[in-house]
Amino acid sequence: MQNEDQSILPAGIVIKQLRQARRLTQKEVYQGIVSRSFYSRLEHGQYDVDATHLWRLLDRISVGAAEFDYLRRNHQITSEACLLNTISDLYAQHRFDELKQLYMAKQSSRLGSDRLLASEIYTLVRAYGTNMFNMAVEPSLIAVEHLEKLTRWSLFELQLAGPAIWTVSSLKRKRALVERGETCYHFYADMNGSYAANLRETLWLNYLQDLLTRPTYVKGARFSDAKEVWQEVDALSDLSTDFNCRLKRLTSRVIGALYFADDQQDAINQAHQLLTTFRMLNDKNKHQISIEKEIITFQLKRAQEYHRYH
């Protein structure tokens, strides 16, 4: 028994490794849970932490209890342990070839956890650009059903919810994803402010876009559903100071205004001003800016068609 105990790393050492792997500050992980003097010694393996506090810390670094226990026993942060973080990074950098390789390696695994990872990768990639018109929806279902069953989301699930909006067909399920996303965002807002806020804005933007295009492919779908969501977005008060968050929020407001604003010419002018802003931005965020330019351009054309018949 003594040898077994000695083979397990102190919880604080592993928390520190995971925190650094996820590029989180001590403040983001520990604030409001343990004191500064406590977590300083915790990360050096001098203190232990009770189950209640440990659960809250694991939630902030987005790792499950079973995975955490595995890491303590294996004395290292493996590539598998950081896989969700890796997937997020690859997706943010639009390194789709590497994501495809990872998907191919996991999709036929006998392990359910591997097949779930494959489905999550597929869901993220399918939602990018026009991929959803060329990629079947079925491989995404495992990830979305898992998302809906989870009792608590990490930031990875908040990221996944945005693409998942395009996967589910019922309005009730779409709405449930947005509400769960709001709960997750507010939980993480004080700890991972701009990152969580960007994921939230993407979720709302995807939700609005989906409802705006829904009447084209779903019989009986109503533009009034999209109008209600546009009004909700417009009424959201806690807008992040992050520049990219503000651009996403503005994109949501502008594309809704193209359909529903009283002054249509003003809405069109705003859309063109936003396009000009995107063109002036440097290459730092060129992938995301390119997506939002496509959204504005697409919705300008769609809104013209809408006004011909409404």
C-alpha positions as CSV (number, residue, x, y, z in Angstrom):
1,M,0.0,0.0,0.0
2,Q,2.8,2.4,0.7
3,N,4.4,1.9,-2.7
4,E,1.0,2.5,-4.3
5,D,0.6,5.8,-2.4
6,Q,4.1,6.9,-3.4
7,S,3.2,6.3,-7.1
8,I,0.5,8.9,-7.1
9,L,1.5,12.5,-7.8
10,P,0.2,15.2,-5.4
11,A,-3.0,16.8,-6.7
12,G,-1.4,20.3,-6.8
13,I,1.5,19.2,-9.0
14,V,-1.0,17.8,-11.7
15,I,-3.2,20.8,-11.4
16,K,-0.2,23.1,-12.1
17,Q,0.8,21.0,-15.1
18,L,-2.8,21.1,-16.5
19,R,-3.1,24.8,-15.8
20,Q,0.1,25.6,-17.7
21,A,-0.9,23.3,-20.6
22,R,-4.1,25.2,-20.9
23,R,-2.3,28.5,-20.6
24,L,-4.4,29.6,-17.6
25,T,-3.2,31.9,-14.8
26,Q,-3.3,31.0,-11.2
27,K,-5.9,33.7,-10.7
28,E,-8.2,32.1,-13.3
29,V,-8.0,28.7,-11.7
30,Y,-7.9,29.4,-8.0
31,Q,-9.7,32.7,-7.3
32,G,-12.7,32.3,-5.1
33,I,-11.9,28.7,-4.2
34,V,-8.6,28.7,-2.2
35,S,-6.3,31.5,-0.9
36,R,-3.2,32.6,-2.7
37,S,-0.9,31.3,0.1
38,F,-2.7,27.9,-0.1
39,Y,-2.5,27.4,-3.9
40,S,1.2,28.5,-3.9
41,R,2.0,25.6,-1.6
42,L,-0.6,23.3,-3.3
43,E,1.2,23.6,-6.6
44,H,4.5,22.6,-4.9
45,G,2.9,19.5,-3.5
46,Q,2.9,20.7,0.1
47,Y,-0.8,20.7,0.6
48,D,-3.7,18.4,-0.4
49,V,-7.2,19.6,-1.2
50,D,-10.6,18.2,-0.1
51,A,-13.0,16.6,-2.6
52,T,-15.4,19.6,-2.8
53,H,-12.6,22.1,-3.7
54,L,-10.9,19.7,-6.0
55,W,-14.1,19.2,-8.0
56,R,-14.3,23.0,-8.5
57,L,-10.7,23.3,-9.5
58,L,-11.0,20.4,-12.0
59,D,-14.0,22.1,-13.5
60,R,-12.0,25.3,-14.1
61,I,-9.2,23.5,-15.9
62,S,-11.8,21.4,-17.9
63,V,-10.7,17.9,-16.9
64,G,-12.8,15.1,-15.5
65,A,-12.1,13.2,-12.3
66,A,-11.2,10.0,-14.0
67,E,-8.8,11.7,-16.3
68,F,-7.2,13.5,-13.4
69,D,-6.8,10.3,-11.5
70,Y,-5.1,8.7,-14.5
71,L,-2.7,11.6,-14.8
72,R,-1.8,11.4,-11.1
73,R,-1.0,7.7,-11.4
74,N,1.0,8.0,-14.7
75,H,3.1,11.0,-13.6
76,Q,2.8,13.0,-16.8
77,I,0.5,15.1,-18.9
78,T,0.1,12.9,-22.0
79,S,-1.0,14.0,-25.5
80,E,-4.2,12.2,-24.8
81,A,-4.8,14.2,-21.6
82,C,-4.4,17.4,-23.5
83,L,-6.3,16.3,-26.6
84,L,-9.3,18.5,-26.1
85,N,-7.1,21.5,-25.8
86,T,-5.1,20.4,-28.9
87,I,-8.4,20.0,-30.9
88,S,-9.4,23.5,-29.9
89,D,-6.0,24.9,-30.9
90,L,-6.0,23.1,-34.2
91,Y,-9.5,24.3,-35.0
92,A,-8.7,27.9,-34.0
93,Q,-5.8,27.8,-36.4
94,H,-7.8,26.1,-39.1
95,R,-5.4,23.2,-39.4
96,F,-8.0,20.9,-40.9
97,D,-5.6,18.4,-42.4
98,E,-4.3,17.6,-38.9
99,L,-7.9,17.4,-37.5
100,K,-8.8,15.0,-40.3
101,Q,-5.8,12.8,-39.4
102,L,-6.9,12.8,-35.8
103,Y,-10.5,12.0,-36.8
104,M,-9.5,9.1,-39.0
105,A,-7.4,7.7,-36.1
106,K,-10.3,7.8,-33.6
107,Q,-13.4,7.1,-35.6
108,S,-13.1,3.3,-35.8
109,S,-11.7,2.8,-32.3
110,R,-13.3,0.2,-30.1
111,L,-13.2,2.8,-27.3
112,G,-16.4,4.8,-27.0
113,S,-14.3,7.8,-25.7
114,D,-12.3,7.8,-29.0
115,R,-15.4,7.6,-31.1
116,L,-16.8,10.5,-29.2
117,L,-13.7,12.6,-29.8
118,A,-13.9,11.7,-33.5
119,S,-17.5,12.9,-33.6
120,E,-16.6,16.1,-31.8
121,I,-13.9,16.8,-34.3
122,Y,-16.3,16.1,-37.2
123,T,-18.9,18.5,-35.7
124,L,-16.4,21.3,-35.5
125,V,-15.1,20.9,-39.0
126,R,-18.6,20.4,-40.5
127,A,-19.8,23.8,-39.3
128,Y,-16.9,25.6,-41.0
129,G,-17.7,27.6,-44.1
130,T,-19.8,25.6,-46.6
131,N,-18.6,22.2,-45.3
132,M,-22.1,21.3,-43.9
133,F,-23.4,21.2,-47.5
134,N,-20.9,18.5,-48.4
135,M,-20.6,16.5,-45.2
136,A,-23.3,14.2,-43.8
137,V,-24.8,15.0,-40.4
138,E,-24.8,11.5,-39.0
139,P,-21.2,11.4,-37.7
140,S,-22.0,14.5,-35.6
141,L,-24.8,12.9,-33.7
142,I,-22.7,11.1,-31.1
143,A,-21.1,14.4,-30.0
144,V,-24.3,16.3,-29.9
145,E,-26.2,13.7,-27.9
146,H,-23.3,13.6,-25.5
147,L,-23.4,17.4,-25.2
148,E,-27.1,17.3,-24.4
149,K,-26.7,14.6,-21.7
150,L,-23.8,16.2,-19.8
151,T,-24.8,17.7,-16.5
152,R,-22.0,20.3,-16.6
153,W,-20.2,21.9,-19.5
154,S,-16.6,22.9,-19.8
155,L,-15.4,25.6,-22.2
156,F,-14.8,22.8,-24.8
157,E,-18.5,22.0,-24.7
158,L,-19.3,25.7,-25.0
159,Q,-17.1,25.8,-28.1
160,L,-18.8,22.7,-29.5
161,A,-22.3,24.0,-28.9
162,G,-21.9,26.7,-31.7
163,P,-21.3,24.1,-34.5
164,A,-23.9,21.7,-32.8
165,I,-26.6,24.3,-33.5
166,W,-26.3,23.3,-37.2
167,T,-26.6,19.6,-36.4
168,V,-29.9,19.4,-34.5
169,S,-33.1,20.0,-36.3
170,S,-35.7,20.8,-33.7
171,L,-36.1,24.4,-32.3
172,K,-36.4,23.0,-28.8
173,R,-33.0,21.3,-29.0
174,K,-31.4,24.4,-30.5
175,R,-32.8,26.5,-27.8
176,A,-31.7,24.1,-25.1
177,L,-28.1,24.3,-26.4
178,V,-28.2,28.1,-26.3
179,E,-29.5,28.1,-22.7
180,R,-26.9,25.6,-21.6
181,G,-24.3,27.7,-23.3
182,E,-25.5,30.8,-21.4
183,T,-25.2,28.9,-18.1
184,C,-21.7,27.7,-19.0
185,Y,-20.6,31.2,-20.1
186,H,-21.8,32.9,-16.9
187,F,-20.0,30.2,-14.8
188,Y,-16.7,30.9,-16.6
189,A,-17.0,34.6,-17.4
190,D,-15.0,35.8,-14.4
191,M,-12.3,33.2,-14.9
192,N,-11.8,33.0,-18.7
193,G,-13.4,36.3,-19.7
194,S,-12.6,37.0,-23.3
195,Y,-12.3,33.4,-24.3
196,A,-15.6,32.3,-22.8
197,A,-17.2,35.5,-24.2
198,N,-16.0,34.8,-27.8
199,L,-17.4,31.2,-27.6
200,R,-20.7,32.6,-26.4
201,E,-20.9,35.2,-29.2
202,T,-20.2,32.5,-31.8
203,L,-23.0,30.4,-30.3
204,W,-25.6,33.2,-30.6
205,L,-24.3,34.2,-34.1
206,N,-24.7,30.6,-35.3
207,Y,-28.2,30.3,-33.7
208,L,-29.4,33.5,-35.4
209,Q,-27.9,32.4,-38.8
210,D,-29.5,29.0,-38.6
211,L,-32.9,30.5,-37.9
212,L,-32.5,33.0,-40.7
213,T,-31.8,30.2,-43.2
214,R,-34.2,27.7,-41.7
215,P,-37.3,28.8,-43.7
216,T,-35.4,27.8,-46.9
217,Y,-35.1,24.2,-46.1
218,V,-37.7,23.5,-43.4
219,K,-41.4,23.6,-44.3
220,G,-43.4,25.8,-42.0
221,A,-40.3,27.5,-40.4
222,R,-40.9,31.1,-39.6
223,F,-38.7,34.2,-39.9
224,S,-40.4,35.4,-36.7
225,D,-38.3,32.9,-34.7
226,A,-35.2,34.5,-36.1
227,K,-36.5,38.0,-35.3
228,E,-37.1,37.1,-31.7
229,V,-33.5,35.8,-31.4
230,W,-32.2,38.9,-33.1
231,Q,-34.1,41.0,-30.5
232,E,-32.6,38.9,-27.7
233,V,-29.1,39.4,-29.0
234,D,-29.7,43.1,-29.3
235,A,-30.9,43.2,-25.6
236,L,-27.9,41.3,-24.2
237,S,-26.3,43.7,-21.8
238,D,-23.0,42.1,-20.7
239,L,-20.9,42.7,-23.8
240,S,-17.3,41.9,-23.4
241,T,-14.7,44.6,-24.0
242,D,-12.8,42.2,-26.2
243,F,-12.6,43.5,-29.7
244,N,-13.4,40.2,-31.4
245,C,-16.4,39.7,-29.2
246,R,-17.7,43.2,-30.1
247,L,-17.3,42.4,-33.8
248,K,-19.2,39.1,-33.5
249,R,-22.0,40.9,-31.5
250,L,-22.1,43.6,-34.2
251,T,-22.3,41.0,-36.9
252,S,-25.3,39.4,-35.2
253,R,-27.0,42.7,-34.9
254,V,-26.3,43.7,-38.5
255,I,-27.5,40.5,-40.2
256,G,-30.7,40.6,-38.2
257,A,-31.2,44.3,-39.0
258,L,-30.9,43.4,-42.7
259,Y,-34.2,41.5,-42.4
260,F,-36.1,43.2,-39.6
261,A,-35.0,46.8,-39.0
262,D,-37.5,49.5,-39.9
263,D,-34.9,51.5,-41.8
264,Q,-33.5,49.0,-44.3
265,Q,-31.2,51.5,-46.0
266,D,-29.5,52.2,-42.7
267,A,-29.1,48.5,-42.1
268,I,-27.5,48.0,-45.5
269,N,-25.2,50.9,-44.9
270,Q,-24.2,49.3,-41.5
271,A,-23.5,46.0,-43.3
272,H,-21.2,47.7,-45.8
273,Q,-19.4,49.7,-43.1
274,L,-18.8,46.4,-41.3
275,L,-17.4,44.8,-44.4
276,T,-15.1,47.8,-44.8
277,T,-13.9,47.3,-41.2
278,F,-13.2,43.6,-41.9
279,R,-11.2,44.5,-45.0
280,M,-9.1,47.0,-43.0
281,L,-8.1,44.6,-40.3
282,N,-4.7,43.0,-40.5
283,D,-3.9,39.3,-41.0
284,K,-3.8,38.5,-37.3
285,N,-7.4,37.2,-37.3
286,K,-7.8,36.7,-41.0
287,H,-9.5,33.3,-40.7
288,Q,-12.3,34.6,-38.4
289,I,-12.6,37.9,-40.2
290,S,-12.9,36.0,-43.5
291,I,-15.8,33.9,-42.1
292,E,-17.6,37.0,-40.9
293,K,-17.1,38.8,-44.2
294,E,-18.7,35.8,-45.9
295,I,-21.6,35.9,-43.4
296,I,-22.3,39.6,-44.1
297,T,-22.0,39.1,-47.9
298,F,-24.3,36.1,-47.9
299,Q,-27.0,37.7,-45.7
300,L,-27.0,40.9,-47.8
301,K,-28.1,38.8,-50.7
302,R,-30.5,36.7,-48.7
303,A,-32.1,39.7,-47.1
304,Q,-32.9,41.2,-50.5
305,E,-34.7,38.0,-51.5
306,Y,-36.6,38.1,-48.2
307,H,-37.9,41.6,-48.8
308,R,-39.2,40.7,-52.2
309,Y,-41.8,38.4,-50.6
310,H,-42.4,40.0,-47.2
